Amino acid sequence: GNPIFTFDQDYKLARCMDSIITAATLPSNKDLLLTSRLYEFFYELCELYPNREITGELKQQKYIEDALLFIEQNYPYSITVNDVAKHISIDRSYLHRLFKQYLNQSPQEFLLNIKIEKSCFLLTNSSLKIGDIARSVGYKDVLLFSKIFKKIKNCTPSEYRKNE
């Protein structure tokens, strides 16, 4: 949360830093001593600034943020909900519950909506062919893309382009 800190001349941290500097000047076998002094420094730092436990709700929000970022960065590829869950190291069903709780939709619905939203942008702001747009949002099958687009937008991609 706060990677930069200042300390009021805590003698233990200062002593650790001095011993690290001294160990660095040794002519031989200094790596082992430097490592031990570094661990000692980290120990003193952790004692001075104890790690706060992350609450369950903060963990859940972090999972959602990580999942959304992964989807945003990878929607053009053939990713699945399993890929998202695997990326953030949680179970697929737990991911589903979190999405329902925080976003009122399933991860699959969210992924589909992102793809359709991005395709709508391309339909209105580019002259790309429908097939090219379908492939750019992760659909290899243009007919499947059109079917899903129509189900979500109540019109075909061509109709959407004409009306926008």
C-alpha positions as CSV (number, residue, x, y, z in Angstrom):
1,G,0.0,0.0,0.0
2,N,2.8,2.4,0.8
3,P,6.1,1.2,-0.5
4,I,8.1,4.3,0.7
5,F,8.7,4.9,4.3
6,T,10.7,7.1,6.6
7,F,11.9,6.1,10.1
8,D,13.0,8.2,13.0
9,Q,16.6,6.9,13.3
10,D,15.4,3.5,14.6
11,Y,18.7,2.1,15.9
12,K,17.9,-1.5,14.8
13,L,17.3,-0.5,11.2
14,A,20.4,1.7,11.1
15,R,22.5,-1.0,12.7
16,C,21.3,-3.5,10.1
17,M,22.1,-1.1,7.2
18,D,25.6,-0.5,8.7
19,S,26.2,-4.3,8.9
20,I,25.1,-4.7,5.3
21,I,27.5,-2.1,4.1
22,T,30.3,-3.6,6.2
23,A,29.6,-7.1,4.9
24,A,29.7,-5.8,1.3
25,T,33.3,-4.9,1.8
26,L,34.5,-8.3,2.9
27,P,37.0,-10.0,0.6
28,S,35.5,-13.5,0.6
29,N,32.3,-15.4,1.4
30,K,30.4,-12.1,1.6
31,D,27.2,-13.4,-0.2
32,L,26.1,-15.6,2.7
33,L,26.7,-12.8,5.2
34,L,24.9,-10.2,3.0
35,T,21.9,-12.5,2.7
36,S,21.7,-13.0,6.4
37,R,22.0,-9.3,7.1
38,L,19.3,-8.6,4.5
39,Y,17.0,-11.0,6.2
40,E,17.7,-9.4,9.5
41,F,16.9,-6.0,8.0
42,F,13.6,-7.3,6.6
43,Y,12.7,-8.8,10.0
44,E,13.3,-5.5,11.7
45,L,11.3,-3.7,9.1
46,C,8.4,-6.1,9.5
47,E,8.5,-5.7,13.2
48,L,8.5,-1.9,12.9
49,Y,5.7,-1.9,10.2
50,P,3.5,-5.0,10.8
51,N,1.7,-6.4,7.9
52,R,-2.1,-5.7,8.1
53,E,-4.4,-8.6,7.3
54,I,-6.4,-8.1,4.2
55,T,-10.1,-8.5,4.9
56,G,-12.3,-11.0,3.0
57,E,-14.2,-8.2,1.3
58,L,-10.9,-6.6,0.1
59,K,-9.7,-9.9,-1.3
60,Q,-13.0,-10.4,-3.1
61,Q,-12.8,-6.9,-4.6
62,K,-9.2,-7.6,-5.7
63,Y,-10.3,-10.8,-7.4
64,I,-13.0,-8.9,-9.3
65,E,-10.5,-6.1,-10.3
66,D,-8.0,-8.7,-11.5
67,A,-10.6,-10.6,-13.4
68,L,-11.9,-7.5,-15.1
69,L,-8.4,-6.4,-16.1
70,F,-7.7,-9.8,-17.5
71,I,-10.9,-9.9,-19.5
72,E,-10.3,-6.3,-20.8
73,Q,-6.8,-7.2,-21.9
74,N,-7.6,-10.6,-23.4
75,Y,-11.2,-10.4,-24.8
76,P,-10.0,-10.6,-28.4
77,Y,-8.6,-14.1,-27.7
78,S,-10.6,-17.3,-27.2
79,I,-10.6,-17.0,-23.4
80,T,-13.0,-18.8,-21.2
81,V,-14.3,-18.3,-17.7
82,N,-11.9,-21.1,-16.6
83,D,-9.0,-19.1,-18.0
84,V,-10.0,-16.0,-16.0
85,A,-10.4,-18.1,-12.8
86,K,-7.1,-19.8,-13.4
87,H,-5.4,-16.5,-14.0
88,I,-6.4,-15.1,-10.6
89,S,-6.0,-18.5,-8.9
90,I,-9.6,-19.1,-7.7
91,D,-12.2,-21.7,-8.4
92,R,-14.6,-21.0,-11.4
93,S,-17.7,-21.3,-9.2
94,Y,-16.3,-18.9,-6.7
95,L,-15.6,-16.4,-9.5
96,H,-19.1,-16.9,-10.7
97,R,-20.5,-16.1,-7.2
98,L,-18.3,-13.0,-6.9
99,F,-19.4,-11.6,-10.3
100,K,-23.1,-12.2,-9.4
101,Q,-22.5,-10.5,-6.0
102,Y,-20.6,-7.4,-7.3
103,L,-21.7,-7.0,-10.9
104,N,-25.1,-8.7,-11.0
105,Q,-24.0,-10.8,-13.9
106,S,-22.0,-14.0,-14.6
107,P,-18.4,-13.9,-15.8
108,Q,-19.7,-15.3,-19.1
109,E,-22.3,-12.6,-19.5
110,F,-19.7,-10.0,-18.7
111,L,-17.3,-11.4,-21.3
112,L,-20.0,-11.5,-24.0
113,N,-21.0,-7.9,-23.2
114,I,-17.4,-6.7,-23.4
115,K,-17.1,-8.3,-26.8
116,I,-20.4,-6.9,-28.1
117,E,-19.6,-3.4,-26.7
118,K,-16.2,-3.4,-28.4
119,S,-17.8,-4.6,-31.7
120,C,-20.4,-1.9,-31.5
121,F,-17.6,0.7,-31.2
122,L,-15.9,-0.8,-34.3
123,L,-19.2,-1.0,-36.2
124,T,-19.8,2.7,-35.7
125,N,-16.2,4.0,-35.9
126,S,-14.6,1.9,-38.6
127,S,-15.3,0.6,-42.0
128,L,-14.1,-2.9,-41.2
129,K,-16.1,-5.8,-42.6
130,I,-18.3,-7.6,-40.1
131,G,-16.1,-10.7,-40.4
132,D,-13.0,-8.7,-39.5
133,I,-14.8,-7.2,-36.5
134,A,-16.0,-10.6,-35.3
135,R,-12.4,-11.9,-35.4
136,S,-11.1,-8.8,-33.7
137,V,-13.3,-9.4,-30.7
138,G,-12.5,-13.1,-30.5
139,Y,-15.1,-14.9,-32.7
140,K,-13.7,-17.2,-35.4
141,D,-17.2,-18.0,-36.6
142,V,-19.0,-14.9,-38.1
143,L,-22.4,-16.6,-38.0
144,L,-22.0,-17.3,-34.3
145,F,-20.9,-13.7,-33.7
146,S,-24.0,-12.4,-35.6
147,K,-26.3,-14.7,-33.7
148,I,-24.9,-13.6,-30.3
149,F,-24.9,-9.9,-31.4
150,K,-28.6,-10.1,-32.4
151,K,-29.5,-11.9,-29.2
152,I,-27.9,-9.1,-27.1
153,K,-28.6,-6.0,-29.3
154,N,-31.9,-7.2,-30.9
155,C,-30.5,-6.4,-34.4
156,T,-27.8,-7.8,-36.7
157,P,-24.4,-6.1,-36.8
158,S,-25.3,-4.8,-40.3
159,E,-28.5,-3.2,-39.0
160,Y,-26.7,-1.8,-36.0
161,R,-24.1,-0.2,-38.4
162,K,-26.9,1.4,-40.5
163,N,-28.8,2.8,-37.6
164,E,-25.8,4.3,-35.7
